[in-house]
Amino acid sequence: MTITPLMPVYPRCDVRPVRGEGCWLIGEDGRRFLDFASGIAVNSLGHGHPVVVDAIAKQAATLMHVSNLYGSPQGERFAQALVDVSFADTVFFTNSGAEAVECAIKTARRYHYAGGNPGRFKIISFSNAFHGRTLGTISATNQPKMRDGFEPLLPGFEVVPFNDLAAAEAAIDDRTAGFLVEPIQGEGGVLPATPEFLTGLRRLCDEHGLLLILDEVQCGYARTGKMWAHEHYGVTPDILASAKGIGAGFPLGACLATENAAKGMVFGTHGSTYGGNPLAMAVGEAVLGVVTAPGFLENVTAMGERLRSALEQLIPNHDHLFESVRGKGLMLGLRLKIESRDFVAHLRDNHGLLTVSAGDQVVRILPPLVIDESHISECIERLSAGARSYKVPA
Ligand SMILES: *Cc1c(COP(=O)(O)O)cnc(C)c1O
Protein backbone atom coordinates (compact mmCIF):
# COMPACT_ATOMS: atom_id res chain seq x y z
CA MET A 1 0.00 0.00 0.00
CA THR A 2 1.50 3.37 -0.98
CA ILE A 3 -1.47 5.69 -0.58
CA THR A 4 -1.30 7.79 2.58
CA PRO A 5 -4.07 7.65 5.19
CA LEU A 6 -4.75 11.34 4.41
CA MET A 7 -6.00 11.24 0.81
CA PRO A 8 -3.04 12.73 -1.07
CA VAL A 9 -4.84 15.61 -2.82
CA TYR A 10 -2.69 18.32 -1.20
CA PRO A 11 1.04 18.75 -1.82
CA ARG A 12 1.63 19.53 1.85
CA CYS A 13 4.81 21.34 2.87
CA ASP A 14 7.10 20.59 5.80
CA VAL A 15 5.61 23.20 8.11
CA ARG A 16 3.51 21.23 10.58
CA PRO A 17 1.77 23.69 12.91
CA VAL A 18 0.66 22.45 16.28
CA ARG A 19 -0.09 25.72 18.07
CA GLY A 20 -1.08 29.29 17.30
CA GLU A 21 -0.54 32.47 19.29
CA GLY A 22 -2.11 35.60 17.85
CA CYS A 23 -0.42 36.25 14.50
CA TRP A 24 2.14 33.47 14.99
CA LEU A 25 2.14 29.75 14.27
CA ILE A 26 4.40 27.31 16.07
CA GLY A 27 5.50 24.13 14.29
CA GLU A 28 5.87 20.59 15.58
CA ASP A 29 9.62 21.20 15.72
CA GLY A 30 9.24 24.48 17.63
CA ARG A 31 9.84 26.84 14.69
CA ARG A 32 7.83 30.09 14.75
CA PHE A 33 6.15 31.55 11.67
CA LEU A 34 4.61 34.96 11.13
CA ASP A 35 1.21 33.94 9.79
CA PHE A 36 0.35 36.27 6.91
CA ALA A 37 -1.72 33.54 5.26
CA SER A 38 -4.31 33.15 8.03
CA GLY A 39 -5.43 29.73 6.85
CA ILE A 40 -6.21 31.45 3.54
CA ALA A 41 -8.14 34.44 4.85
CA VAL A 42 -9.90 32.39 7.53
CA ASN A 43 -8.19 33.22 10.82
CA SER A 44 -9.23 36.84 10.68
CA LEU A 45 -8.80 37.27 14.44
CA GLY A 46 -5.49 35.40 14.56
CA HIS A 47 -5.04 32.28 16.64
CA GLY A 48 -6.54 31.72 20.06
CA HIS A 49 -8.55 34.95 20.18
CA PRO A 50 -10.00 34.99 23.71
CA VAL A 51 -13.50 36.06 22.65
CA VAL A 52 -13.74 33.17 20.19
CA VAL A 53 -12.16 30.62 22.53
CA ASP A 54 -14.52 31.65 25.29
CA ALA A 55 -17.61 31.50 23.06
CA ILE A 56 -16.70 27.99 21.89
CA ALA A 57 -15.98 26.71 25.39
CA LYS A 58 -19.21 28.11 26.83
CA GLN A 59 -21.45 26.98 24.01
CA ALA A 60 -19.85 23.53 23.79
CA ALA A 61 -20.61 23.03 27.46
CA THR A 62 -24.18 24.29 27.02
CA LEU A 63 -25.48 22.87 23.72
CA MET A 64 -23.43 21.99 20.68
CA HIS A 65 -25.83 20.53 18.18
CA VAL A 66 -29.52 19.94 17.71
CA SER A 67 -31.28 19.31 14.46
CA ASN A 68 -32.79 22.01 12.28
CA LEU A 69 -36.05 20.22 13.13
CA TYR A 70 -36.11 22.40 16.24
CA GLY A 71 -36.38 26.10 16.84
CA SER A 72 -33.08 27.95 16.91
CA PRO A 73 -32.87 30.97 19.20
CA GLN A 74 -29.11 31.08 18.51
CA GLY A 75 -29.64 31.01 14.73
CA GLU A 76 -32.37 33.64 14.83
CA ARG A 77 -30.12 35.98 16.78
CA PHE A 78 -27.09 35.61 14.51
CA ALA A 79 -29.17 35.77 11.31
CA GLN A 80 -30.77 38.99 12.54
CA ALA A 81 -27.33 40.39 13.33
CA LEU A 82 -26.13 39.61 9.78
CA VAL A 83 -29.28 41.10 8.28
CA ASP A 84 -28.58 44.24 10.34
CA VAL A 85 -25.09 44.65 8.86
CA SER A 86 -25.88 43.75 5.26
CA PHE A 87 -28.17 44.23 2.25
CA ALA A 88 -29.90 40.93 3.08
CA ASP A 89 -33.27 40.04 4.56
CA THR A 90 -32.61 36.36 5.15
CA VAL A 91 -29.72 33.94 5.74
CA PHE A 92 -29.05 30.22 5.27
CA PHE A 93 -26.13 28.86 7.32
CA THR A 94 -23.65 26.34 5.93
CA ASN A 95 -20.41 24.69 7.03
CA SER A 96 -18.23 25.93 4.19
CA GLY A 97 -17.82 28.38 1.35
CA ALA A 98 -18.68 25.92 -1.39
CA GLU A 99 -21.95 25.10 0.35
CA ALA A 100 -22.76 28.79 0.63
CA VAL A 101 -22.19 29.16 -3.13
CA GLU A 102 -24.29 26.04 -3.79
CA CYS A 103 -27.12 27.59 -1.79
CA ALA A 104 -26.70 30.82 -3.77
CA ILE A 105 -26.95 28.95 -7.08
CA LYS A 106 -30.00 27.00 -5.90
CA THR A 107 -31.63 30.19 -4.63
CA ALA A 108 -31.12 31.87 -8.01
CA ARG A 109 -32.57 28.94 -9.95
CA ARG A 110 -35.56 28.68 -7.59
CA TYR A 111 -36.19 32.41 -7.93
CA HIS A 112 -36.87 32.03 -11.64
CA TYR A 113 -38.73 28.76 -11.12
CA ALA A 114 -40.99 30.43 -8.55
CA GLY A 115 -41.46 33.35 -10.93
CA GLY A 116 -42.77 30.99 -13.64
CA ASN A 117 -39.52 30.89 -15.62
CA PRO A 118 -38.04 27.45 -14.92
CA GLY A 119 -36.06 27.71 -18.16
CA ARG A 120 -33.91 30.48 -16.73
CA PHE A 121 -31.27 28.42 -14.97
CA LYS A 122 -28.00 29.50 -16.55
CA ILE A 123 -25.36 31.11 -14.35
CA ILE A 124 -22.73 33.26 -16.03
CA SER A 125 -19.42 33.20 -14.17
CA PHE A 126 -15.91 34.44 -14.95
CA SER A 127 -12.49 33.28 -16.01
CA ASN A 128 -10.07 32.33 -13.22
CA ALA A 129 -12.91 32.33 -10.72
CA PHE A 130 -12.81 30.09 -7.70
CA HIS A 131 -16.08 29.13 -6.05
CA GLY A 132 -15.21 25.88 -4.27
CA ARG A 133 -14.72 22.19 -5.01
CA THR A 134 -18.21 20.67 -5.17
CA LEU A 135 -19.50 19.49 -8.53
CA GLY A 136 -21.73 22.57 -8.75
CA THR A 137 -19.03 25.06 -7.89
CA ILE A 138 -16.38 23.54 -10.19
CA SER A 139 -18.96 23.84 -12.95
CA ALA A 140 -18.74 27.61 -12.44
CA THR A 141 -15.01 27.90 -13.17
CA ASN A 142 -12.96 27.36 -16.30
CA GLN A 143 -9.82 26.19 -14.48
CA PRO A 144 -8.86 22.80 -15.96
CA LYS A 145 -6.92 21.73 -12.84
CA MET A 146 -10.20 21.73 -10.91
CA ARG A 147 -12.42 20.28 -13.63
CA ASP A 148 -10.40 17.64 -15.45
CA GLY A 149 -11.60 14.11 -14.83
CA PHE A 150 -14.81 15.16 -13.10
CA GLU A 151 -16.90 15.64 -16.20
CA PRO A 152 -19.76 15.64 -16.98
CA LEU A 153 -20.20 18.70 -14.80
CA LEU A 154 -23.44 20.46 -13.98
CA PRO A 155 -25.08 21.93 -17.08
CA GLY A 156 -26.19 25.54 -17.11
CA PHE A 157 -22.96 27.44 -16.59
CA GLU A 158 -21.07 29.69 -18.94
CA VAL A 159 -17.69 31.22 -18.18
CA VAL A 160 -16.71 34.53 -19.82
CA PRO A 161 -13.64 36.77 -19.30
CA PHE A 162 -13.43 38.58 -15.95
CA ASN A 163 -13.71 42.37 -16.10
CA ASP A 164 -15.14 42.19 -19.64
CA LEU A 165 -18.59 43.72 -19.42
CA ALA A 166 -19.31 43.37 -23.13
CA ALA A 167 -18.62 39.63 -22.94
CA ALA A 168 -20.92 39.33 -19.95
CA GLU A 169 -23.68 41.14 -21.77
CA ALA A 170 -23.22 39.07 -24.91
CA ALA A 171 -23.59 35.86 -22.88
CA ILE A 172 -27.09 36.77 -21.66
CA ASP A 173 -29.87 34.81 -23.32
CA ASP A 174 -33.40 33.73 -22.44
CA ARG A 175 -32.04 30.95 -20.23
CA THR A 176 -29.89 33.19 -18.02
CA ALA A 177 -30.59 33.29 -14.28
CA GLY A 178 -27.83 35.60 -13.14
CA PHE A 179 -24.13 36.36 -12.69
CA LEU A 180 -21.85 34.77 -10.12
CA VAL A 181 -18.77 36.86 -9.42
CA GLU A 182 -16.07 37.55 -6.82
CA PRO A 183 -15.76 41.33 -6.33
CA ILE A 184 -12.06 40.64 -5.76
CA GLN A 185 -10.82 37.34 -7.15
CA GLY A 186 -8.76 35.54 -4.53
CA GLU A 187 -7.32 32.28 -5.85
CA GLY A 188 -7.28 33.81 -9.31
CA GLY A 189 -4.58 36.28 -8.21
CA VAL A 190 -6.03 39.05 -5.99
CA LEU A 191 -7.69 40.72 -8.93
CA PRO A 192 -10.31 43.37 -8.11
CA ALA A 193 -13.29 43.80 -10.38
CA THR A 194 -13.18 47.20 -12.03
CA PRO A 195 -15.89 49.59 -10.84
CA GLU A 196 -17.31 49.75 -14.38
CA PHE A 197 -17.52 45.97 -14.50
CA LEU A 198 -19.33 45.44 -11.20
CA THR A 199 -21.69 48.38 -11.59
CA GLY A 200 -22.25 47.24 -15.17
CA LEU A 201 -23.23 43.74 -14.04
CA ARG A 202 -25.71 45.26 -11.59
CA ARG A 203 -27.20 47.35 -14.39
CA LEU A 204 -27.47 44.32 -16.71
CA CYS A 205 -29.22 42.38 -13.93
CA ASP A 206 -31.74 45.17 -13.47
CA GLU A 207 -32.35 45.51 -17.20
CA HIS A 208 -32.77 41.77 -17.84
CA GLY A 209 -34.41 40.60 -14.61
CA LEU A 210 -31.31 38.65 -13.54
CA LEU A 211 -29.82 38.08 -10.12
CA LEU A 212 -26.41 39.36 -9.07
CA ILE A 213 -24.71 36.72 -6.91
CA LEU A 214 -21.52 37.82 -5.20
CA ASP A 215 -19.01 35.31 -3.89
CA GLU A 216 -17.48 37.14 -0.94
CA VAL A 217 -16.20 33.98 0.72
CA GLN A 218 -12.65 35.37 0.64
CA CYS A 219 -12.98 39.12 0.13
CA GLY A 220 -15.93 39.72 2.47
CA TYR A 221 -16.32 39.99 6.21
CA ALA A 222 -14.02 42.95 6.94
CA ARG A 223 -11.04 41.58 4.98
CA THR A 224 -10.90 44.68 2.75
CA GLY A 225 -11.65 47.23 5.46
CA LYS A 226 -15.39 47.23 4.83
CA MET A 227 -17.81 44.66 6.16
CA TRP A 228 -18.50 43.56 2.56
CA ALA A 229 -16.25 44.08 -0.44
CA HIS A 230 -19.16 45.31 -2.59
CA GLU A 231 -19.45 48.37 -0.36
CA HIS A 232 -16.31 49.70 -2.07
CA TYR A 233 -18.25 49.69 -5.32
CA GLY A 234 -21.59 51.03 -4.18
CA VAL A 235 -23.17 47.93 -5.70
CA THR A 236 -25.76 45.81 -3.91
CA PRO A 237 -26.15 42.11 -4.71
CA ASP A 238 -29.31 40.01 -4.61
CA ILE A 239 -27.53 37.00 -3.14
CA LEU A 240 -24.14 36.70 -1.44
CA ALA A 241 -22.01 33.78 -0.31
CA SER A 242 -19.91 34.29 2.80
CA ALA A 243 -17.57 31.93 4.67
CA LYS A 244 -13.86 31.90 5.64
CA GLY A 245 -13.56 34.93 7.97
CA ILE A 246 -17.15 34.60 9.21
CA GLY A 247 -16.12 31.79 11.57
CA ALA A 248 -12.51 32.93 12.10
CA GLY A 249 -11.40 29.29 12.03
CA PHE A 250 -14.61 27.51 12.89
CA PRO A 251 -16.27 25.89 9.83
CA LEU A 252 -19.08 28.31 9.05
CA GLY A 253 -20.59 29.82 5.94
CA ALA A 254 -23.71 31.73 5.05
CA CYS A 255 -25.85 32.47 2.02
CA LEU A 256 -27.44 35.90 2.34
CA ALA A 257 -30.32 37.04 0.15
CA THR A 258 -32.94 39.69 -0.25
CA GLU A 259 -36.54 38.69 0.38
CA ASN A 260 -37.27 38.94 -3.33
CA ALA A 261 -34.29 36.80 -4.40
CA ALA A 262 -35.15 34.15 -1.81
CA LYS A 263 -38.80 33.91 -2.83
CA GLY A 264 -38.39 30.35 -4.10
CA MET A 265 -36.69 29.04 -0.96
CA VAL A 266 -39.70 27.69 0.88
CA PHE A 267 -40.13 24.76 3.32
CA GLY A 268 -38.29 21.68 2.18
CA THR A 269 -36.29 23.23 -0.67
CA HIS A 270 -32.92 23.19 1.07
CA GLY A 271 -31.24 21.91 4.20
CA SER A 272 -28.11 20.90 6.07
CA THR A 273 -27.62 18.67 9.10
CA TYR A 274 -24.93 20.74 10.78
CA GLY A 275 -25.60 24.10 9.15
CA GLY A 276 -26.36 26.75 11.75
CA ASN A 277 -25.97 24.55 14.81
CA PRO A 278 -25.78 26.30 18.19
CA LEU A 279 -22.00 25.99 18.44
CA ALA A 280 -21.48 27.55 15.00
CA MET A 281 -23.95 30.32 15.81
CA ALA A 282 -22.19 31.15 19.07
CA VAL A 283 -18.87 31.45 17.24
CA GLY A 284 -20.45 33.52 14.49
CA GLU A 285 -21.99 35.92 16.97
CA ALA A 286 -18.72 36.27 18.86
CA VAL A 287 -16.71 36.96 15.70
CA LEU A 288 -19.27 39.42 14.38
CA GLY A 289 -19.18 41.23 17.71
CA VAL A 290 -15.43 41.73 17.40
CA VAL A 291 -15.52 42.73 13.74
CA THR A 292 -18.29 45.30 14.24
CA ALA A 293 -16.81 46.81 17.40
CA PRO A 294 -15.91 50.50 17.02
CA GLY A 295 -12.52 50.97 15.36
CA PHE A 296 -12.12 47.44 13.99
CA LEU A 297 -12.70 48.23 10.31
CA GLU A 298 -10.72 51.46 10.66
CA ASN A 299 -7.76 49.43 11.90
CA VAL A 300 -8.03 47.06 8.93
CA THR A 301 -8.03 50.03 6.56
CA ALA A 302 -5.14 51.77 8.33
CA MET A 303 -3.02 48.61 8.52
CA GLY A 304 -3.90 47.79 4.91
CA GLU A 305 -2.64 51.19 3.78
CA ARG A 306 0.56 50.88 5.79
CA LEU A 307 1.28 47.40 4.57
CA ARG A 308 0.55 48.38 1.00
CA SER A 309 2.81 51.40 1.03
CA ALA A 310 5.58 49.42 2.77
CA LEU A 311 5.28 46.79 0.02
CA GLU A 312 5.34 49.46 -2.66
CA GLN A 313 8.52 50.92 -1.18
CA LEU A 314 10.15 47.49 -1.37
CA ILE A 315 9.56 47.15 -5.10
CA PRO A 316 12.39 49.40 -6.40
CA ASN A 317 14.92 47.66 -4.12
CA HIS A 318 14.03 44.27 -5.54
CA ASP A 319 12.83 45.12 -9.00
CA HIS A 320 14.33 41.96 -10.46
CA LEU A 321 11.61 40.12 -8.50
CA PHE A 322 8.73 42.40 -7.54
CA GLU A 323 6.43 44.09 -10.02
CA SER A 324 3.39 45.65 -8.33
CA VAL A 325 0.93 45.52 -5.44
CA ARG A 326 -2.81 45.11 -5.80
CA GLY A 327 -5.87 44.37 -3.73
CA LYS A 328 -7.75 46.18 -0.97
CA GLY A 329 -7.41 46.44 2.79
CA LEU A 330 -5.66 43.36 4.13
CA MET A 331 -6.29 41.32 0.99
CA LEU A 332 -3.12 42.18 -0.89
CA GLY A 333 -1.27 40.61 -3.78
CA LEU A 334 2.39 41.20 -4.56
CA ARG A 335 2.82 40.50 -8.23
CA LEU A 336 6.18 39.01 -9.12
CA LYS A 337 8.10 39.02 -12.38
CA ILE A 338 8.44 35.25 -11.99
CA GLU A 339 6.33 32.30 -10.84
CA SER A 340 5.37 32.81 -7.19
CA ARG A 341 5.11 29.28 -5.79
CA ASP A 342 8.83 28.74 -5.22
CA PHE A 343 9.32 32.19 -3.70
CA VAL A 344 6.42 31.61 -1.28
CA ALA A 345 8.16 28.35 -0.23
CA HIS A 346 11.45 30.22 0.21
CA LEU A 347 9.83 32.84 2.49
CA ARG A 348 8.23 30.06 4.50
CA ASP A 349 11.19 27.72 4.82
CA ASN A 350 14.04 30.20 5.18
CA HIS A 351 12.46 33.33 6.62
CA GLY A 352 9.56 32.09 8.74
CA LEU A 353 6.96 34.09 6.81
CA LEU A 354 3.73 32.45 5.68
CA THR A 355 2.00 33.78 2.57
CA VAL A 356 -0.01 32.04 -0.18
CA SER A 357 0.55 31.97 -3.90
CA ALA A 358 -2.32 32.95 -6.16
CA GLY A 359 -2.68 32.80 -9.92
CA ASP A 360 0.77 32.13 -11.35
CA GLN A 361 2.79 35.13 -10.28
CA VAL A 362 1.17 36.56 -7.19
CA VAL A 363 2.14 36.29 -3.51
CA ARG A 364 -1.08 36.65 -1.57
CA ILE A 365 -0.71 38.51 1.71
CA LEU A 366 -3.64 37.82 4.03
CA PRO A 367 -2.68 38.65 7.61
CA PRO A 368 -5.04 38.34 10.55
CA LEU A 369 -7.17 41.51 10.67
CA VAL A 370 -5.90 42.21 14.18
CA ILE A 371 -2.30 42.97 13.19
CA ASP A 372 -0.53 46.07 14.43
CA GLU A 373 2.48 47.94 13.10
CA SER A 374 4.96 45.56 14.71
CA HIS A 375 3.61 42.70 12.58
CA ILE A 376 3.91 44.82 9.45
CA SER A 377 7.57 45.66 10.19
CA GLU A 378 8.25 42.01 10.91
CA CYS A 379 6.66 41.01 7.60
CA ILE A 380 8.54 43.63 5.60
CA GLU A 381 11.88 42.67 7.18
CA ARG A 382 11.33 39.01 6.38
CA LEU A 383 10.09 39.72 2.88
CA SER A 384 13.00 41.97 2.10
CA ALA A 385 15.53 39.50 3.53
CA GLY A 386 13.77 36.78 1.53
CA ALA A 387 14.03 38.78 -1.67
CA ARG A 388 17.78 39.35 -1.07
CA SER A 389 18.52 35.70 -0.36
CA TYR A 390 16.34 34.31 -3.14
CA LYS A 391 18.09 32.82 -6.15
CA VAL A 392 15.84 33.41 -9.11
CA PRO A 393 15.55 30.07 -10.94
CA ALA A 394 17.34 30.17 -14.28
C1 LIG B 1 -12.32 29.46 -0.41
C2 LIG B 1 -13.33 29.94 -1.36
C3 LIG B 1 -14.50 29.19 -1.66
C4 LIG B 1 -14.71 27.80 -1.12
O1 LIG B 1 -14.79 27.76 0.28
P1 LIG B 1 -14.66 26.33 1.02
O2 LIG B 1 -14.92 26.68 2.46
O3 LIG B 1 -13.28 25.83 0.76
O4 LIG B 1 -15.68 25.43 0.45
C5 LIG B 1 -15.43 29.75 -2.50
N1 LIG B 1 -15.24 30.96 -3.05
C6 LIG B 1 -14.15 31.70 -2.80
C7 LIG B 1 -14.03 33.07 -3.41
C8 LIG B 1 -13.14 31.21 -1.97
O5 LIG B 1 -12.05 31.94 -1.76
Residues whose N, C-alpha, C, O or C-beta is under 5 A from the ligand:
A	BS01	LIG	S96 G97 A98 E99 F130 H131 G132 E182 G186 D215 V217 Q218 A243
